[in-house]
Amino acid sequence: MAVNYYEQVWHNGEFIPWDRATIHVASHVVSYASCLFEGIRCYDTPNGPAIFRLKEHTDRLLNSAKIYRMELAYSRDQLIQAMVELIRINRAQHAYIRPLVLRGYGAVGVNPLKNPIEVYLLAWQWGKYLGDDALKHGVDVCVSSWRRVAPDTLPAMAKSAANYMNAQLIQMEAATHQYTEGIALDLYGNVSEGSGENIFVVYNGKIFTPPLASSVLPGITRDSVITLARECGYELVEQNIPREMLYIADEVFFSGTAAEITPIRSIDRLVVGNGQPGPVTRRLQERYLSIAQGRAEDKYGWLTFCNQPAALAR
Ligand SMILES: Cc1ncc(COP(=O)(O)O)c(C=O)c1O
């Protein structure tokens, strides 16, 4: 599948064409996965392109870099400004933005400290991550036989490329058995998350989601769902979730920048609820998308409007 990419790529402070955004295979990142990244959506709103929760994504990238002792030559504000500029220069109306921070070409060997740190910002057009029907009708998923990374192995709070080797195993196992996605358990057998999404369970009138200590990425969408669930008056509980709670839940859904809010209609071939997206999922999905797409008031200041000079000041 061809990438529907935007031509201009930001590299260490300069814009270069997509085809020149390349690295040498001897770069540290190729052998040792020393790369941190983000996935950010820019929505086509009535007031022009708007990046959803840009500041929070930038903060998570900087936190990932701190965990892995990677010092960036660019400040938070410079990165934020560069991403707005990326949208503007490419005249994008909507986009999926992929910031990358990686250890480049220099020394060989595991010790990363002698390799330069390269920063890239690129963007492409991306539709519905889990399929065109996913948001409307839900997806069929399985519990993976692969566990999420254990707490003292690879840090789950960092969005690092290395973690996505584990994600690939989960995703490939699911695909092999004709499921759209896999849900991983944590080291202790509690529910963790999907290969690229956080998870929420509606059970007995409350909404549950695993705590950060269950080896989950601190999802920006997860945080948005928590905020919106409380706004809607639902009780939201972060607690360990046993696997079997997935099977007896009234509703289960994924959250993620790419997946947005995707209902889950079956797990391990057991139907969730009545097999249709439930009322809580639908309400939160609509509330989330209406803010992200600029159809509702941006009361939490989640949107950065790229074509407005004031965008960067907020
Ligand atoms: C493993 C994993 N969990 C959760 C998420 C959801 O995070 P966010 O809502 O910030 O996109 C993602 C997506 O980036 C992910 O890759």
Ligand as a Chemical Component Dictionary entry (heavy atoms), coordinates in Angstrom:
data_LIG
# 
_chem_comp.id                   LIG 
_chem_comp.type                 NON-POLYMER 
_chem_comp.pdbx_formal_charge   0 
_chem_comp.three_letter_code    LIG 
# 
loop_
_chem_comp_atom.comp_id 
_chem_comp_atom.atom_id 
_chem_comp_atom.alt_atom_id 
_chem_comp_atom.type_symbol 
_chem_comp_atom.charge 
_chem_comp_atom.model_Cartn_x 
_chem_comp_atom.model_Cartn_y 
_chem_comp_atom.model_Cartn_z 
_chem_comp_atom.pdbx_ordinal 
LIG C1 C1 C 0 0.624  0.592 22.577 1  
LIG C2 C2 C 0 -0.280 1.758 22.471 2  
LIG N1 N1 N 0 -1.167 1.978 23.458 3  
LIG C3 C3 C 0 -2.004 3.027 23.418 4  
LIG C4 C4 C 0 -2.007 3.907 22.347 5  
LIG C5 C5 C 0 -2.947 5.065 22.339 6  
LIG O1 O1 O 0 -2.245 6.249 22.631 7  
LIG P1 P1 P 0 -2.755 7.636 22.079 8  
LIG O2 O2 O 0 -4.157 7.782 22.501 9  
LIG O3 O3 O 0 -1.858 8.645 22.704 10 
LIG O4 O4 O 0 -2.614 7.602 20.596 11 
LIG C6 C6 C 0 -1.109 3.709 21.303 12 
LIG C7 C7 C 0 -1.062 4.634 20.170 13 
LIG O5 O5 O 0 -0.170 5.403 20.065 14 
LIG C8 C8 C 0 -0.222 2.622 21.363 15 
LIG O6 O6 O 0 0.654  2.394 20.383 16 
# 
loop_
_chem_comp_bond.comp_id 
_chem_comp_bond.atom_id_1 
_chem_comp_bond.atom_id_2 
_chem_comp_bond.value_order 
_chem_comp_bond.pdbx_ordinal 
LIG C1 C2 SING 1  
LIG C2 N1 SING 2  
LIG C2 C8 DOUB 3  
LIG N1 C3 DOUB 4  
LIG C3 C4 SING 5  
LIG C4 C5 SING 6  
LIG C4 C6 DOUB 7  
LIG C5 O1 SING 8  
LIG O1 P1 SING 9  
LIG P1 O2 DOUB 10 
LIG P1 O3 SING 11 
LIG P1 O4 SING 12 
LIG C6 C7 SING 13 
LIG C6 C8 SING 14 
LIG C7 O5 DOUB 15 
LIG C8 O6 SING 16 
# 
